[in-house]
Amino acid sequence: MPELVLAAEAESNPFLPAIYDITWSLVVLLVVMVFFVRFAIPRFRQILDDRAEAIEGNIAKADDAQRKAEAALEQYTAQLAEARVEAGQIREQARADGQRILAELREQATAEANRVTATAKAQIEAERQAAVLSLRSEVGSLAIDLASGVIGESLNDDARASAMVERFLADIEATENTAPSAGKN
C-alpha cells in the first residue's frame, strides 16, 4: 500500500494538492471566516463607528468654537469701536476743559494785572502827593529864606510866610499850566 500511495502520487499533478488537504484547508478557512464575521468584523466596525462619531463630535466642537470665536471677534470689534468713540469724546471733553481753564486763567491774569496796575497807579499817585507835599514844604522854606534875603527882613510870622508861599506856589503852578497849553497850540 505504501507503494500505491507513492505510485498515485507520482501520477498526480504536483501543483494540485491532495483532496484531504483541500478539505481540511476549507474547514479551517470556514472556521476563521466565521470567527472574523462573528467577532472581528463587528468589533472593527464598532471601532470605526466610534472613531467616526468622535471625529464628527470634534468637528462639531470645532464649528461651535469657531462660531464662538467669530461672535467674540464681533463683540471685540464692537467694543473697540465703542472705546474709540469714547476716547474721542474724552479727548474732546479734555480739549473743552483745557480751553475753559485757559480762558479762566486768562481772566484771572487780566484781573490780577488790572489790580496790580490799579495798585501801582494808586501807589504812584500817593507817592506823587507825598512828593508834592514834601516839595511844597521845602520850596516854601526856600522861598521864605530867599524872600528874606531879597527883602532884607526876617519873615518869622508864620501866617504871613505861609500866605506868601501859597501865593508863590500858585504862581508857579499857573505858569506850568499855561506853558504846556501854549506849546500845544
C-alpha positions as CSV (number, residue, x, y, z in Angstrom):
1,M,0.0,0.0,0.0
2,P,2.7,2.4,0.6
3,E,3.7,1.6,-2.9
4,L,0.3,2.5,-4.1
5,V,0.3,5.8,-2.5
6,L,3.7,6.5,-4.0
7,A,2.5,5.5,-7.4
8,A,-0.6,7.6,-7.1
9,E,1.4,10.5,-6.0
10,A,3.7,10.1,-8.9
11,E,0.8,10.1,-11.4
12,S,-0.9,13.1,-9.9
13,N,-0.3,16.8,-10.7
14,P,2.4,18.2,-8.5
15,F,0.8,21.6,-8.4
16,L,-2.6,20.3,-7.3
17,P,-2.8,19.4,-3.6
18,A,-4.5,16.3,-2.3
19,I,-8.2,16.3,-1.6
20,Y,-7.8,15.8,2.2
21,D,-5.5,18.9,2.2
22,I,-8.1,20.9,0.4
23,T,-10.9,19.7,2.7
24,W,-9.1,20.5,5.9
25,S,-8.0,23.8,4.5
26,L,-11.6,24.7,3.7
27,V,-12.7,23.7,7.2
28,V,-10.0,25.9,8.7
29,L,-10.9,28.7,6.3
30,L,-14.6,28.4,7.3
31,V,-13.8,28.5,11.0
32,V,-11.5,31.5,10.5
33,M,-14.2,33.2,8.3
34,V,-16.9,32.5,10.9
35,F,-14.6,33.9,13.6
36,F,-14.0,37.1,11.6
37,V,-17.6,37.5,10.6
38,R,-19.0,36.9,14.1
39,F,-16.3,38.6,16.2
40,A,-13.6,40.6,14.4
41,I,-15.5,42.5,11.7
42,P,-18.3,43.7,14.1
43,R,-15.5,44.8,16.5
44,F,-13.7,46.6,13.8
45,R,-16.9,48.1,12.6
46,Q,-17.7,49.3,16.1
47,I,-14.2,50.8,16.5
48,L,-14.6,52.6,13.2
49,D,-18.1,53.9,14.0
50,D,-16.8,55.1,17.4
51,R,-13.9,56.9,15.7
52,A,-16.3,58.4,13.1
53,E,-18.5,59.7,15.9
54,A,-15.5,61.1,17.8
55,I,-14.3,62.9,14.6
56,E,-17.8,64.2,13.9
57,G,-18.1,65.3,17.6
58,N,-14.7,67.1,17.3
59,I,-15.8,68.7,14.0
60,A,-19.0,69.9,15.8
61,K,-17.0,71.2,18.7
62,A,-14.6,72.9,16.3
63,D,-17.5,74.5,14.4
64,D,-19.0,75.6,17.8
65,A,-15.7,77.0,18.9
66,Q,-15.3,78.8,15.6
67,R,-18.8,80.3,15.9
68,K,-18.0,81.4,19.5
69,A,-14.7,82.9,18.3
70,E,-16.4,84.8,15.5
71,A,-19.0,86.1,18.0
72,A,-16.2,87.1,20.4
73,L,-14.4,88.8,17.5
74,E,-17.6,90.7,16.6
75,Q,-18.1,91.7,20.2
76,Y,-14.4,92.7,20.5
77,T,-14.7,94.8,17.3
78,A,-17.9,96.4,18.6
79,Q,-16.2,97.1,22.0
80,L,-13.2,98.5,20.2
81,A,-15.3,100.8,18.1
82,E,-17.2,101.9,21.2
83,A,-13.9,102.5,23.0
84,R,-12.6,104.6,20.1
85,V,-15.8,106.7,20.2
86,E,-15.5,107.1,24.0
87,A,-11.8,108.0,23.7
88,G,-12.7,110.7,21.1
89,Q,-15.4,112.1,23.4
90,I,-12.9,112.1,26.3
91,R,-10.4,113.9,24.1
92,E,-13.0,116.5,23.0
93,Q,-14.1,116.9,26.7
94,A,-10.4,117.4,27.7
95,R,-9.9,120.0,25.0
96,A,-13.0,121.8,26.0
97,D,-11.9,121.7,29.7
98,G,-8.4,122.9,28.7
99,Q,-9.9,125.8,26.7
100,R,-12.2,126.7,29.6
101,I,-9.3,126.5,32.1
102,L,-7.2,128.7,29.8
103,A,-10.0,131.2,29.5
104,E,-10.4,131.3,33.3
105,L,-6.6,131.7,33.8
106,R,-6.6,134.5,31.2
107,E,-9.4,136.2,33.0
108,Q,-7.7,135.8,36.3
109,A,-4.4,137.0,34.9
110,T,-6.2,140.0,33.3
111,A,-7.9,140.8,36.6
112,E,-4.6,140.4,38.5
113,A,-2.8,142.6,36.0
114,N,-5.6,145.2,36.3
115,R,-5.5,145.0,40.1
116,V,-1.7,145.3,40.1
117,T,-1.9,148.3,37.7
118,A,-4.5,150.0,39.8
119,T,-2.5,149.4,42.9
120,A,0.7,150.7,41.2
121,K,-1.2,153.8,40.0
122,A,-2.6,154.4,43.4
123,Q,0.8,154.0,45.0
124,I,2.4,156.3,42.4
125,E,-0.3,158.9,43.0
126,A,0.2,158.6,46.8
127,E,3.9,158.9,46.3
128,R,3.4,161.9,43.9
129,Q,1.2,163.6,46.5
130,A,3.7,162.9,49.2
131,A,6.5,164.3,46.9
132,V,4.3,167.4,46.2
133,L,3.7,168.0,49.9
134,S,7.4,167.4,50.6
135,L,8.4,169.8,47.8
136,R,5.9,172.3,48.9
137,S,7.3,172.5,52.3
138,E,10.9,172.6,51.0
139,V,10.1,175.1,48.3
140,G,8.2,177.1,51.0
141,S,11.2,177.2,53.3
142,L,13.5,178.0,50.4
143,A,11.1,180.7,49.2
144,I,10.9,182.2,52.7
145,D,14.7,182.1,53.0
146,L,15.1,183.6,49.5
147,A,12.5,186.3,50.2
148,S,14.0,187.2,53.5
149,G,17.3,187.6,51.8
150,V,15.8,189.7,49.0
151,I,13.7,191.8,51.2
152,G,16.2,192.1,53.9
153,E,13.8,191.3,56.7
154,S,13.0,188.3,58.6
155,L,9.8,186.6,57.9
156,N,9.2,185.0,61.2
157,D,5.4,185.4,61.1
158,D,4.1,182.0,60.1
159,A,0.8,183.2,58.8
160,R,2.4,185.8,56.6
161,A,5.1,183.3,55.4
162,S,2.5,180.6,54.7
163,A,0.4,183.0,52.7
164,M,3.4,184.2,50.7
165,V,4.5,180.5,50.0
166,E,1.0,179.6,48.9
167,R,0.9,182.6,46.5
168,F,4.3,181.8,45.1
169,L,3.4,178.1,44.5
170,A,0.1,179.1,42.9
171,D,2.0,181.4,40.6
172,I,4.4,178.6,39.7
173,E,1.5,176.1,39.0
174,A,-0.2,178.7,36.9
175,T,3.0,179.2,34.9
176,E,3.4,175.5,34.4
177,N,-0.3,175.0,33.3
178,T,-0.1,177.9,30.8
179,A,3.3,176.8,29.4
180,P,2.2,173.3,28.2
181,S,-1.1,174.6,26.8
182,A,0.8,177.3,24.9
183,G,3.1,174.6,23.4
184,K,0.2,172.5,22.2
185,N,-1.3,175.3,20.1
